[in-house]
Amino acid sequence: MSHLCPPARPDPEWASELQDKIRDFGYSSHGNHNSMSLLRTAELYGGQDTTLVDFPVTNLPSFRNDADLRQLPSQACIDILVQTFFSSINWQYDLLDEESFRERLEAWRKISYSDLQVSFGRLALETLVFPALLFQVLAHALLFHSPHDEMLNSLMTMAGMTFHDLGAEYSDTGAELLALLGKKNIKIAMVQAGLLRASFLKSSGKVVEAWHTLGTTIRDAQEIGLHTGRIVSEQSPVEPKSERHNISLVGHKIWVVLHIWDVHMAVVLGRPVATDLQIERFSLTIEDDERRRELFSHWQSETDLPRPFDIILAGYNVAYRYFKDIHQMESNGANFDDYPTVERIHAAIKNNIQFLPSWCRLDNPDTKFDRLHGCQWLPAAREGLSSLIHLAILALHRPFIFSVANSRIEAIKSGISILHAQERLFQQSEPYQRKVFNPVYASFDAIVLITALCLVFPNEDHERRIECINVVERGIQRLDIIGQSNFMAKSAHGVVCSLYHRLRYRLGISETDTGAFFSNSKWISPNSDTYYSSRAPSEYSFDAVLPPRPTHDLFFDHILCTQIPLMDTPNGFPLDPLTGNVTDNWEFEGTFSDASFWGVMNELNH
């Protein structure tokens, strides 16, 4: 009996046609347990033409015209913005390799005008993808570039237009180009462009849209196998040699970032988790030991220069790996059977923090690398790491803040740490870089939870009360600055102003007595007439009240405050909670129930 043997090297065009058939039917090209895998086996062994459908010769996308590409600015302006992107932004997610990106940019510039006019639809897909990615790079750069650059001011097409407005146009154009490319032949550059699009939407305060874009990007990444660690080769004549060598490592990094984004947004927004990652198992998909250590273990180094992905991995290994467990517990509600898990995860995070390398310690870090070439991003990245680790702890304890005293203590401590880190991050940035929505998420959650706990439990944690008020006040100031150019940040600012109004008036704190008033000798009893509510929070049962999930509530329940003071105080702080009368209406509006935290706050007004 003879053995059937597949061809030693299937014809590339035949293999490509078979992959197209598989994708046209919606099957994954990475699975071995579906009907199309049987077709593939039959063709490999039998060499028979088992074509089921008459497929088109080409899978190139159909473009209406090249008008969108005409929106690209001049080469000089592109060079300026690309430099801004790689010096100030790319480190945040470490999505793009600068060398290979610049090689692609140079290749794009060699395309002639006639190519775009006559044969645009015949260009290689790898070439067509690039402008979609380039538009997202330019859009991000405009969020962080100085508005005083006269060279770029020439790009403004209308009076009163800002770099943020132009960035939004570029990002929209990039998204339109990406949609035109379709899903039949997904490339890694499409995934990179999709994630940058989600990032731009998030930075602009369009959080729900960012979450949906992230979901689509995750599906694109899965389509090309990024979740498996085994990536379909993208080698082609137009692909830079540097990227061909690093395509596997780029794919590994992208999937780690996608997973962290996914579980982080799931916790913050209360959305489902769409990805999974076992970091140790995933790292082993890199067969070369040296390359695996270089990517997944370099973050532990004390002597080698840190890289942006090292900060990402440091955060994952310390805290982000528990986001999925935290999300599951929060979905269960404040189930006391879960509290041993809370204690276990809290202890694990605290223990993991001790093993952070000295250059990214949360307290008293070694700053020896900070001013070295290529590490200018490190101070900001360190504060972002601190914020996210403490946000994980805050989210871990959030379901139990109304029922377990220890969780209240840990939540307040984490909230204070978040606001301190966000303040340092804010001080490091230029004024024109402070209007993106990114700093709002962690600060908004921390401000609301700290203020809520001080309101509901006014007699607890006296030693931290002065610090609570101070960090909340400064956090509100930052939200006010961001809210001047971002509608959702302005809504968040209104919500925290309302809570702060209630807290200061309830505690009888005058504008000039903040520090002294929180000494034990001058602490006002909850039974004092100074309380404007006939029922103090301590007299109200919070056993059945769900803790606020501020960012989720803002975007999905449309929480807002119906009254915000318009006057400014002499010191520039845009709120004087004591100027309003006791009867002023500071109620929250939204789609929440009367039994929610926001409903209870409204009831305490009456």
C-alpha positions as CSV (number, residue, x, y, z in Angstrom):
1,M,0.0,0.0,0.0
2,S,1.5,3.3,-1.0
3,H,1.6,6.3,1.2
4,L,0.1,9.6,0.1
5,C,2.6,12.4,0.4
6,P,1.8,16.1,0.0
7,P,3.9,18.2,-2.3
8,A,7.1,19.3,-0.8
9,R,6.5,22.9,-1.5
10,P,3.0,23.9,-2.7
11,D,2.8,26.5,-5.4
12,P,2.6,30.0,-3.7
13,E,-0.2,31.1,-6.0
14,W,-2.2,28.0,-5.3
15,A,-1.7,28.3,-1.6
16,S,-2.7,31.9,-1.7
17,E,-5.9,31.0,-3.6
18,L,-6.8,28.3,-1.1
19,Q,-6.3,30.8,1.8
20,D,-8.7,33.2,0.0
21,K,-11.3,30.4,-0.3
22,I,-11.0,29.7,3.4
23,R,-11.4,33.4,4.3
24,D,-14.4,33.9,1.9
25,F,-16.3,31.2,3.8
26,G,-15.5,32.9,7.1
27,Y,-13.2,30.1,8.5
28,S,-10.0,30.8,10.3
29,S,-6.8,29.9,8.5
30,H,-5.3,29.0,11.8
31,G,-7.7,26.2,12.9
32,N,-7.4,22.5,12.0
33,H,-10.9,21.4,13.1
34,N,-13.3,22.9,10.5
35,S,-14.7,21.9,7.2
36,M,-12.3,24.0,5.2
37,S,-9.3,22.2,6.8
38,L,-10.6,19.0,5.2
39,L,-10.7,20.7,1.9
40,R,-7.1,21.9,2.5
41,T,-6.0,18.3,3.3
42,A,-7.7,16.9,0.3
43,E,-6.0,19.3,-2.1
44,L,-2.6,18.8,-0.4
45,Y,-2.8,15.0,-0.7
46,G,-4.8,14.5,-3.9
47,G,-3.9,17.5,-6.0
48,Q,-7.5,17.6,-7.2
49,D,-9.3,20.9,-8.0
50,T,-12.1,20.9,-5.4
51,T,-13.1,24.5,-6.2
52,L,-16.6,25.1,-4.7
53,V,-17.2,28.6,-6.0
54,D,-15.8,30.6,-8.9
55,F,-13.6,33.1,-6.9
56,P,-12.5,36.4,-8.3
57,V,-8.9,36.6,-9.6
58,T,-8.0,39.5,-7.4
59,N,-8.9,40.3,-3.8
60,L,-7.7,43.9,-3.9
61,P,-10.1,46.4,-2.4
62,S,-12.2,48.6,-4.5
63,F,-11.5,52.3,-4.0
64,R,-13.7,55.1,-5.1
65,N,-10.9,57.4,-5.7
66,D,-7.7,58.7,-4.1
67,A,-9.3,61.9,-2.7
68,D,-8.7,60.9,0.9
69,L,-5.0,60.5,0.3
70,R,-4.8,64.1,-1.0
71,Q,-5.5,65.2,2.6
72,L,-2.0,64.1,3.6
73,P,0.1,67.2,4.4
74,S,3.4,68.0,2.7
75,Q,6.5,65.9,3.3
76,A,8.0,68.5,5.5
77,C,4.9,68.6,7.8
78,I,4.7,64.8,7.8
79,D,8.4,64.6,8.9
80,I,7.7,67.0,11.8
81,L,4.7,65.1,13.0
82,V,6.3,61.7,12.7
83,Q,9.2,62.9,14.8
84,T,6.7,64.1,17.4
85,F,4.9,60.8,17.4
86,F,8.0,58.7,18.0
87,S,9.6,61.1,20.5
88,S,6.4,61.8,22.6
89,I,3.7,59.2,21.9
90,N,4.8,55.8,20.6
91,W,6.3,54.8,23.9
92,Q,2.9,54.6,25.5
93,Y,2.0,51.4,23.7
94,D,5.2,50.6,21.8
95,L,3.2,49.6,18.8
96,L,5.4,50.8,15.9
97,D,9.1,50.1,15.1
98,E,10.5,53.5,14.1
99,E,13.0,52.1,11.6
100,S,10.6,50.0,9.7
101,F,7.9,52.7,9.8
102,R,10.3,55.2,8.2
103,E,11.3,52.7,5.6
104,R,7.6,52.3,4.7
105,L,7.2,56.0,4.6
106,E,10.1,56.3,2.2
107,A,8.6,53.6,0.0
108,W,5.3,55.4,0.0
109,R,6.9,58.6,-1.2
110,K,8.3,56.8,-4.2
111,I,4.8,56.1,-5.5
112,S,4.2,58.3,-8.5
113,Y,1.2,60.6,-9.1
114,S,0.2,58.4,-12.1
115,D,0.1,55.4,-9.9
116,L,-2.4,57.1,-7.6
117,Q,-4.4,58.4,-10.6
118,V,-4.5,55.4,-12.9
119,S,-3.7,52.2,-11.0
120,F,-4.3,52.9,-7.4
121,G,-6.5,49.8,-7.0
122,R,-3.6,47.7,-8.4
123,L,-1.1,48.7,-5.8
124,A,0.1,46.0,-3.4
125,L,-2.1,45.7,-0.2
126,E,0.9,46.3,2.0
127,T,1.3,49.6,0.2
128,L,-2.4,50.5,0.5
129,V,-2.4,49.9,4.2
130,F,0.3,52.4,5.0
131,P,-1.6,55.7,4.5
132,A,-4.3,54.4,6.9
133,L,-1.7,53.9,9.5
134,L,0.1,57.2,8.6
135,F,-3.1,59.2,9.2
136,Q,-3.5,57.8,12.7
137,V,0.2,58.6,13.5
138,L,-0.3,62.2,12.3
139,A,-3.5,62.5,14.3
140,H,-1.9,61.4,17.5
141,A,1.1,63.7,16.9
142,L,-1.3,66.7,16.5
143,L,-2.7,66.1,20.0
144,F,0.8,66.6,21.5
145,H,2.5,69.0,19.1
146,S,3.0,72.6,20.0
147,P,0.3,74.8,18.6
148,H,2.9,77.6,18.0
149,D,4.6,75.7,15.1
150,E,4.1,78.1,12.2
151,M,5.0,75.4,9.7
152,L,2.0,73.3,10.8
153,N,-0.4,76.3,11.2
154,S,-0.5,76.4,7.4
155,L,-2.5,73.1,7.5
156,M,-5.5,74.9,9.1
157,T,-8.2,75.2,6.5
158,M,-10.7,77.3,8.5
159,A,-10.6,80.1,11.1
160,G,-10.6,78.9,14.7
161,M,-9.5,75.4,13.8
162,T,-7.1,73.7,16.2
163,F,-4.6,70.9,16.0
164,H,-7.1,68.7,17.8
165,D,-9.7,69.4,15.1
166,L,-7.2,68.6,12.4
167,G,-6.1,65.5,14.2
168,A,-9.8,64.3,14.4
169,E,-10.1,64.8,10.6
170,Y,-6.9,62.8,10.0
171,S,-8.0,60.0,12.3
172,D,-11.4,59.8,10.6
173,T,-9.8,59.7,7.2
174,G,-7.5,56.9,8.3
175,A,-10.5,54.9,9.7
176,E,-12.3,55.4,6.4
177,L,-9.3,54.1,4.4
178,L,-9.0,51.1,6.7
179,A,-12.7,50.3,6.2
180,L,-12.2,50.4,2.4
181,L,-9.5,47.7,2.7
182,G,-11.9,45.2,4.0
183,K,-11.2,42.1,6.1
184,K,-10.1,39.5,3.4
185,N,-6.4,40.1,3.7
186,I,-5.7,41.6,7.1
187,K,-2.1,42.8,7.8
188,I,-0.4,43.7,11.1
189,A,-0.4,47.3,10.0
190,M,-4.2,47.2,10.0
191,V,-4.2,46.1,13.6
192,Q,-1.7,48.8,14.5
193,A,-3.9,51.4,12.8
194,G,-7.0,50.1,14.5
195,L,-5.4,50.3,17.9
196,L,-4.2,53.8,17.3
197,R,-7.7,54.7,16.1
198,A,-9.1,53.4,19.4
199,S,-6.4,55.4,21.3
200,F,-7.3,58.6,19.5
201,L,-11.0,58.1,20.2
202,K,-10.2,57.5,23.9
203,S,-8.0,60.6,24.0
204,S,-10.9,62.6,22.5
205,G,-13.4,61.5,25.1
206,K,-15.2,59.1,22.8
207,V,-14.8,56.2,25.1
208,V,-17.7,54.0,23.9
209,E,-16.6,54.4,20.3
210,A,-13.0,53.5,21.4
211,W,-14.3,50.3,23.1
212,H,-16.1,49.2,19.9
213,T,-13.1,50.0,17.8
214,L,-10.9,48.0,20.2
215,G,-13.2,45.0,19.8
216,T,-12.9,45.1,16.0
217,T,-9.1,45.4,16.3
218,I,-9.0,42.4,18.6
219,R,-10.9,40.4,16.0
220,D,-8.5,41.5,13.3
221,A,-5.6,40.4,15.4
222,Q,-7.1,37.0,16.0
223,E,-7.8,36.7,12.3
224,I,-4.0,36.7,11.6
225,G,-3.2,34.6,14.7
226,L,-1.6,37.2,17.0
227,H,-3.3,35.5,19.9
228,T,-1.6,32.2,19.1
229,G,1.9,33.7,18.9
230,R,2.2,32.1,15.4
231,I,1.8,34.8,12.9
232,V,1.2,34.4,9.2
233,S,4.3,35.6,7.3
234,E,3.9,38.9,5.6
235,Q,7.1,38.7,3.6
236,S,6.8,40.6,0.3
237,P,9.0,42.7,-1.9
238,V,7.7,45.9,-0.5
239,E,8.1,44.9,3.1
240,P,11.2,46.4,4.9
241,K,13.9,43.9,5.8
242,S,13.9,45.1,9.4
243,E,10.2,44.3,9.8
244,R,10.5,40.9,8.2
245,H,13.1,40.0,10.8
246,N,11.0,41.3,13.7
247,I,7.4,40.5,12.6
248,S,7.0,37.8,15.2
249,L,8.1,40.0,18.1
250,V,6.0,42.9,16.9
251,G,3.0,40.6,16.8
252,H,3.7,39.3,20.4
253,K,3.9,42.9,21.7
254,I,0.7,43.9,20.0
255,W,-1.3,41.0,21.4
256,V,0.0,41.8,25.0
257,V,-1.1,45.4,24.5
258,L,-4.5,44.4,23.1
259,H,-5.1,42.1,26.1
260,I,-4.2,44.8,28.6
261,W,-6.4,47.3,26.9
262,D,-9.2,44.8,26.8
263,V,-9.2,43.8,30.5
264,H,-8.5,47.4,31.6
265,M,-11.5,48.8,29.7
266,A,-13.6,45.8,30.9
267,V,-12.9,46.8,34.6
268,V,-13.2,50.5,34.1
269,L,-16.3,50.4,31.8
270,G,-18.0,47.2,33.1
271,R,-17.8,45.6,29.7
272,P,-17.2,41.9,28.7
273,V,-13.6,40.6,28.4
274,A,-12.9,39.4,24.8
275,T,-9.3,38.2,25.2
276,D,-7.2,35.8,27.3
277,L,-3.5,35.8,28.0
278,Q,-1.3,33.4,30.1
279,I,1.9,35.3,29.8
280,E,4.3,32.5,30.6
281,R,2.6,30.1,28.1
282,F,2.4,32.9,25.5
283,S,6.1,33.7,25.8
284,L,7.0,30.1,25.0
285,T,5.5,30.5,21.5
286,I,8.8,32.2,20.7
287,E,11.0,29.2,20.2
288,D,14.3,31.0,20.2
289,D,15.3,31.2,23.9
290,E,17.4,34.3,23.5
291,R,14.8,36.2,21.6
292,R,12.1,35.2,24.1
293,R,14.3,36.4,27.0
294,E,15.0,39.6,25.2
295,L,11.3,40.4,24.8
296,F,9.7,39.0,27.9
297,S,12.4,39.1,30.6
298,H,14.4,42.2,29.7
299,W,12.0,44.3,32.0
300,Q,13.7,42.8,35.1
301,S,17.1,44.1,34.2
302,E,18.7,46.6,36.6
303,T,21.6,47.6,34.3
304,D,20.3,47.5,30.7
305,L,18.5,50.5,29.2
306,P,14.8,50.1,29.9
307,R,12.4,50.0,26.9
308,P,8.8,51.1,26.7
309,F,7.6,47.5,26.4
310,D,9.5,46.8,29.7
311,I,7.2,49.2,31.5
312,I,4.2,47.5,30.0
313,L,5.4,44.0,31.1
314,A,6.4,45.3,34.5
315,G,2.8,46.5,35.1
316,Y,1.3,43.3,33.7
317,N,3.5,41.1,35.9
318,V,2.8,43.1,39.0
319,A,-1.0,43.9,38.7
320,Y,-2.6,43.9,35.3
321,R,-2.6,40.1,35.2
322,Y,-5.3,40.2,37.9
323,F,-7.7,42.5,36.0
324,K,-9.6,39.6,34.7
325,D,-10.2,38.1,38.2
326,I,-11.1,41.6,39.5
327,H,-13.6,42.0,36.6
328,Q,-15.2,38.6,37.5
329,M,-15.5,39.5,41.2
330,E,-17.0,42.9,40.4
331,S,-19.5,41.1,38.1
332,N,-20.5,38.9,41.1
333,G,-21.2,42.0,43.2
334,A,-20.0,42.3,46.8
335,N,-20.1,38.5,47.4
336,F,-18.4,37.9,50.8
337,D,-17.3,34.4,49.5
338,D,-15.0,36.3,47.2
339,Y,-13.3,38.3,49.9
340,P,-10.5,35.8,50.5
341,T,-9.7,36.2,46.8
342,V,-9.5,40.0,47.3
343,E,-7.1,39.5,50.2
344,R,-5.0,37.0,48.1
345,I,-4.7,39.3,45.1
346,H,-4.0,42.3,47.3
347,A,-1.2,40.5,49.0
348,A,0.2,39.3,45.6
349,I,0.2,42.8,44.1
350,K,2.0,44.2,47.2
351,N,4.5,41.4,47.0
352,N,5.1,41.8,43.3
353,I,5.7,45.5,43.7
354,Q,8.8,44.7,45.7
355,F,10.3,43.0,42.7
356,L,10.0,45.9,40.4
357,P,13.5,47.0,39.1
358,S,14.8,50.1,40.8
359,W,14.3,52.3,37.7
360,C,10.5,51.8,37.9
361,R,9.9,51.5,41.7
362,L,6.7,53.2,42.7
363,D,8.5,54.9,45.7
364,N,11.9,56.5,45.5
365,P,12.8,55.1,42.1
366,D,16.4,55.2,40.7
367,T,16.4,57.9,38.1
368,K,19.8,57.1,36.6
369,F,18.3,56.4,33.1
370,D,15.9,59.3,32.9
371,R,18.0,61.7,31.0
372,L,19.8,59.3,28.8
373,H,19.2,59.4,25.1
374,G,16.2,57.2,24.3
375,C,14.8,57.2,27.8
376,Q,13.2,60.6,28.0
377,W,9.8,58.9,28.2
378,L,10.7,57.1,31.4
379,P,9.5,59.7,34.0
380,A,6.0,59.9,32.5
381,A,5.9,56.1,32.0
382,R,6.7,55.6,35.6
383,E,3.8,57.7,36.8
384,G,1.5,55.9,34.4
385,L,2.7,52.6,35.8
386,S,2.0,53.8,39.3
387,S,-1.5,55.0,38.4
388,L,-2.5,51.7,36.8
389,I,-1.1,49.5,39.5
390,H,-3.0,51.5,42.2
391,L,-6.1,51.6,39.9
392,A,-6.0,47.7,40.0
393,I,-6.0,47.8,43.8
394,L,-8.8,50.4,43.8
395,A,-10.9,48.3,41.5
396,L,-10.1,45.2,43.5
397,H,-11.6,46.7,46.7
398,R,-14.4,48.8,45.1
399,P,-17.2,46.2,45.4
400,F,-16.6,46.1,49.2
401,I,-16.1,49.7,50.1
402,F,-19.6,50.1,51.6
403,S,-19.4,46.8,53.6
404,V,-15.7,46.2,54.6
405,A,-13.7,48.8,56.6
406,N,-10.4,47.4,55.4
407,S,-11.5,47.8,51.7
408,R,-12.4,51.5,52.4
409,I,-8.9,52.1,53.8
410,E,-7.2,50.4,50.9
411,A,-9.4,52.2,48.3
412,I,-8.6,55.6,49.8
413,K,-4.9,54.9,50.0
414,S,-4.9,53.8,46.4
415,G,-7.0,56.7,45.3
416,I,-4.6,59.1,46.9
417,S,-1.6,57.4,45.3
418,I,-3.4,57.7,41.9
419,L,-4.1,61.4,42.3
420,H,-0.5,62.1,43.4
421,A,0.9,60.2,40.3
422,Q,-1.6,62.0,38.0
423,E,-0.5,65.3,39.5
424,R,3.2,64.6,38.8
425,L,2.3,63.4,35.3
426,F,0.3,66.6,34.7
427,Q,3.2,68.8,35.9
428,Q,5.6,67.0,33.5
429,S,3.4,67.8,30.5
430,E,3.2,71.0,28.5
431,P,0.0,73.1,28.8
432,Y,-1.0,72.2,25.2
433,Q,-0.7,68.5,26.0
434,R,-3.1,68.6,28.9
435,K,-6.3,68.7,27.0
436,V,-6.5,65.0,25.9
437,F,-9.0,62.9,27.9
438,N,-6.4,60.2,28.9
439,P,-5.6,61.7,32.4
440,V,-9.3,61.8,33.2
441,Y,-10.0,58.1,33.7
442,A,-7.9,57.3,36.7
443,S,-8.4,60.7,38.3
444,F,-12.2,60.7,37.9
445,D,-12.5,57.2,39.5
446,A,-10.2,58.1,42.3
447,I,-11.8,61.5,43.1
448,V,-15.4,60.1,43.1
449,L,-14.5,57.2,45.4
450,I,-12.5,59.2,47.8
451,T,-15.2,61.9,48.1
452,A,-17.9,59.3,48.3
453,L,-16.2,57.5,51.2
454,C,-15.6,60.7,53.0
455,L,-19.3,61.6,52.6
456,V,-20.7,58.2,53.6
457,F,-18.2,57.5,56.5
458,P,-17.3,60.9,57.9
459,N,-15.9,59.6,61.1
460,E,-13.4,57.1,59.6
461,D,-9.8,57.6,58.6
462,H,-9.3,61.0,60.2
463,E,-5.5,60.9,59.7
464,R,-5.9,60.9,55.9
465,R,-8.8,63.4,55.7
466,I,-6.6,66.5,55.1
467,E,-4.8,64.7,52.3
468,C,-8.0,63.5,50.8
469,I,-9.4,67.0,50.5
470,N,-6.1,68.4,49.1
471,V,-5.7,65.8,46.4
472,V,-9.4,66.0,45.5
473,E,-9.2,69.8,45.1
474,R,-6.2,69.6,42.9
475,G,-7.7,66.8,40.9
476,I,-10.8,68.9,40.3
477,Q,-8.6,71.7,39.0
478,R,-7.0,69.4,36.5
479,L,-10.4,68.1,35.3
480,D,-11.4,71.8,34.8
481,I,-8.4,72.4,32.5
482,I,-9.1,69.3,30.5
483,G,-12.8,70.1,30.4
484,Q,-12.2,73.4,28.7
485,S,-11.6,71.5,25.4
486,N,-13.2,68.1,26.0
487,F,-17.0,67.8,26.5
488,M,-16.8,64.5,28.5
489,A,-14.1,65.8,30.8
490,K,-16.4,68.8,31.4
491,S,-19.2,66.4,32.4
492,A,-16.8,64.6,34.7
493,H,-15.7,67.9,36.2
494,G,-19.4,68.8,36.9
495,V,-20.0,65.5,38.7
496,V,-17.0,65.8,41.0
497,C,-17.8,69.5,41.7
498,S,-21.2,68.4,42.9
499,L,-19.8,65.7,45.2
500,Y,-17.2,68.1,46.5
501,H,-19.9,70.7,47.2
502,R,-21.8,68.1,49.3
503,L,-18.7,67.0,51.1
504,R,-17.4,70.5,52.2
505,Y,-20.8,71.8,53.1
506,R,-21.7,68.6,55.0
507,L,-18.5,68.8,57.0
508,G,-18.8,72.5,57.6
509,I,-15.5,73.4,56.0
510,S,-15.1,77.1,55.1
511,E,-12.9,78.2,52.2
512,T,-10.1,79.4,54.4
513,D,-10.1,76.7,57.1
514,T,-9.4,73.5,55.1
515,G,-6.3,72.4,57.0
516,A,-7.2,73.5,60.5
517,F,-10.8,72.3,60.2
518,F,-9.7,68.7,59.9
519,S,-7.9,68.6,63.2
520,N,-9.7,66.4,65.7
521,S,-10.4,69.3,68.0
522,K,-12.4,71.1,65.4
523,W,-14.1,68.2,63.8
524,I,-17.9,68.7,63.4
525,S,-20.1,66.0,64.7
526,P,-22.4,64.3,62.2
527,N,-25.2,65.5,64.5
528,S,-24.3,69.1,64.2
529,D,-26.7,71.6,62.7
530,T,-24.0,72.4,60.2
531,Y,-25.1,69.4,58.2
532,Y,-27.5,70.6,55.5
533,S,-29.2,67.2,55.2
534,S,-31.9,66.1,57.7
535,R,-30.4,62.6,57.5
536,A,-26.6,62.2,57.7
537,P,-25.0,59.5,55.5
538,S,-24.1,57.4,58.5
539,E,-27.8,57.1,59.3
540,Y,-28.5,55.8,55.8
541,S,-28.0,52.1,55.1
542,F,-25.6,51.5,52.2
543,D,-25.7,47.7,52.5
544,A,-27.8,47.4,49.3
545,V,-26.1,50.3,47.4
546,L,-23.7,49.5,44.7
547,P,-20.5,51.4,44.8
548,P,-20.1,54.0,42.0
549,R,-18.2,53.0,38.9
550,P,-17.5,56.5,37.8
551,T,-16.2,56.2,34.3
552,H,-18.8,53.5,33.4
553,D,-21.6,55.6,35.0
554,L,-20.4,58.7,33.1
555,F,-20.5,57.1,29.7
556,F,-23.2,54.5,29.9
557,D,-25.6,56.0,32.5
558,H,-24.9,59.6,31.3
559,I,-24.4,60.9,34.8
560,L,-24.3,64.6,35.0
561,C,-24.9,67.4,37.5
562,T,-27.7,69.9,36.8
563,Q,-26.0,72.8,38.4
564,I,-22.4,74.0,38.3
565,P,-21.3,77.3,39.8
566,L,-20.2,79.8,37.2
567,M,-18.2,82.1,39.4
568,D,-14.5,81.9,40.0
569,T,-12.8,82.2,43.4
570,P,-9.9,84.7,43.9
571,N,-7.3,81.9,43.9
572,G,-8.5,80.6,40.6
573,F,-10.3,77.6,41.9
574,P,-13.5,77.4,39.9
575,L,-15.8,76.3,42.8
576,D,-16.9,77.7,46.1
577,P,-19.2,75.1,47.5
578,L,-20.3,77.5,50.3
579,T,-21.6,80.3,48.0
580,G,-24.8,78.3,47.2
581,N,-27.8,78.2,49.5
582,V,-28.7,75.1,51.4
583,T,-31.7,74.7,49.0
584,D,-29.6,74.9,45.8
585,N,-30.2,72.0,43.5
586,W,-27.1,69.9,42.9
587,E,-28.9,66.7,41.9
588,F,-27.4,64.1,39.6
589,E,-29.2,63.2,36.4
590,G,-28.9,60.1,34.4
591,T,-30.3,56.6,33.7
592,F,-29.5,55.3,37.1
593,S,-32.1,53.8,39.6
594,D,-33.1,55.4,42.9
595,A,-31.2,52.7,44.7
596,S,-27.9,53.5,43.0
597,F,-25.2,55.6,44.7
598,W,-26.2,58.6,42.7
599,G,-29.9,58.2,43.6
600,V,-29.0,57.9,47.3
601,M,-26.9,61.1,47.0
602,N,-29.9,62.9,45.5
603,E,-32.1,61.6,48.4
604,L,-29.7,63.0,50.9
605,N,-30.4,66.4,49.6
606,H,-33.9,66.4,50.8
